[in-house]
Amino acid sequence: MKVGIAGGIGSGKSYVCRRLAVRGIDVYDCDSAAKRLMRGEQMQRQLEQLIGCKPDKAALTRFLLASEENAQAINAIVHPAVFADFEQSGLLWLESGIMFESGANRYVDRVIVVTAPLEVRIDRIMRRDAISRQQALDWIARQWPQDRVRSLADFEILNDGLADLDQQIENIIKLLYRDDVISLCRNNVVPSYCKNE
């Protein structure tokens, strides 16, 4: 089973993924993969042709934020490469801040959304990126509303700094594996981790 970790900027997806890593679950990071792939020669040429100058971080950010059409043009180059890389990675978990917008959800069986109150997200973004409140709000506005993503996800983890994050993660992992075990047992296959049950 493949599992996606969704959530908007500042929701704390990356922290949840670090907590999953402690449990032995490696998560494919779409954002890091995109940055790595964008440094490649072929994608550098495609992006330079698109934006009309060397595609460094500042130029790409200006181009991306200039219009929705620009963002879609960049995404049309980057997203297919990221999804192909995920498919070849052998990993079963994938993290994406734009899970449904990008179509990454088509590559997983279940989606967990990480949520946080708006003010918590704004504070996290401002501190992490050393940007203004308005810039943080602009980044948030570029993604789907949290409630929309929540309505499409299979599970939710509230990462507000107060709720017990580890307990939520444990509960979801149990539910995911329970479904997996039920499916295997229906096919008369007993997984190694439940042979004594």
Secondary structure, DSSP 8 states (H G I E B T S, - for coil): --EEEE--TTS-HHHHHHHHHHTT--EEEHHHHHHHHHTSHHHHHHHHHHHSS---HHHHHHHHHH-HHHHHHHHHHHHHHHHHHHHHH--SEEEETTHHHHTGGGG-SEEEEEE--HHHHHHHHHHHHT--HHHHHHHHHTS--HHHHHHH-SEEEE-SSSS-HHHHHHHHHHHHHHHHHHHHHHTT---GGGTT-
